[in-house]
Amino acid sequence: MEKKTALNEKSVIEKVFQVNQRAEELVQPDQIIKEILQRIIDNNPYGFILRPELKEKTGGLLHGRSMANMDCLGRGIQNRFLVGNTTAYPVESVVQFLKDKISVPA
C-alpha cells in the first residue's frame, strides 16, 4: 500500500513539474503584441495602408471611420498622406500608433 502512495506522490510531483514547465513556455503578452505588429508590417509590403482598409489590415484593431475622426481632432496616425481622394498611412506610423495605444494589464 505504501508503494502505491509513493507512486501517487511521485506522479503528482511530476505533474506539477510539467505544469511549471508549460507555464514557463507560455507566450508573454509583450511577445504577442510584437508578433501582431510584425504581422501588420509583413502583410503590407507596399509600405502604406489606405484608411478604408485599416480594419482589414490591422485585424480589426483600427477602423477607418474612427481614424478619420481622430485625424480631425489632431490625435490620429502621424504622417498621413493622400492617394487621390483617399487618406493613406505609412505602415511604420500605424505600428507606432498601435504601440502607443496598446497596454498590457498588470
Backbone hydrogen bonds, N-H to C=O, Kabsch-Sander energy under -0.5 kcal/mol:
donor,donor_aa,acceptor,acceptor_aa,energy
5,T,1,M,-1.6
6,A,2,E,-2.6
7,L,3,K,-2.6
8,N,4,K,-2.1
9,E,5,T,-2.6
10,K,6,A,-2.7
11,S,7,L,-2.9
12,V,8,N,-2.3
13,I,9,E,-2.5
14,E,10,K,-2.4
15,K,11,S,-2.4
16,V,12,V,-2.6
17,F,13,I,-2.3
18,Q,14,E,-2.6
19,V,15,K,-2.6
20,N,16,V,-2.5
21,Q,17,F,-2.3
22,R,18,Q,-2.4
23,A,19,V,-2.4
24,E,20,N,-1.9
25,E,21,Q,-1.4
26,L,22,R,-0.9
26,L,23,A,-0.6
32,I,28,Q,-1.9
33,I,29,P,-2.4
34,K,30,D,-2.2
35,E,31,Q,-2.2
36,I,32,I,-2.4
37,L,33,I,-2.6
38,Q,34,K,-2.3
39,R,35,E,-2.1
40,I,36,I,-1.8
41,I,37,L,-1.9
42,D,38,Q,-2.9
43,N,39,R,-2.5
44,N,41,I,-1.2
47,G,44,N,-1.5
49,I,89,Y,-2.7
51,R,87,T,-3.2
53,E,50,L,-1.4
54,L,51,R,-1.6
57,K,53,E,-2.9
58,T,54,L,-2.0
59,G,56,E,-0.9
60,G,55,K,-2.7
61,L,58,T,-1.1
67,M,63,H,-2.3
68,A,64,G,-2.1
69,N,65,R,-2.1
70,M,66,S,-2.5
71,D,67,M,-2.9
72,C,68,A,-2.0
73,L,69,N,-1.4
74,G,71,D,-1.2
75,R,70,M,-2.8
76,G,70,M,-0.7
80,R,77,I,-0.6
81,F,88,A,-2.4
83,V,86,T,-3.2
84,G,82,L,-0.5
85,N,83,V,-0.5
86,T,83,V,-1.8
88,A,81,F,-3.4
89,Y,49,I,-2.6
91,V,47,G,-2.0
94,V,90,P,-2.0
95,V,91,V,-2.6
96,Q,92,E,-2.4
97,F,93,S,-2.4
98,L,94,V,-2.4
99,K,95,V,-2.6
100,D,96,Q,-2.2
101,K,97,F,-1.5
102,I,98,L,-2.8
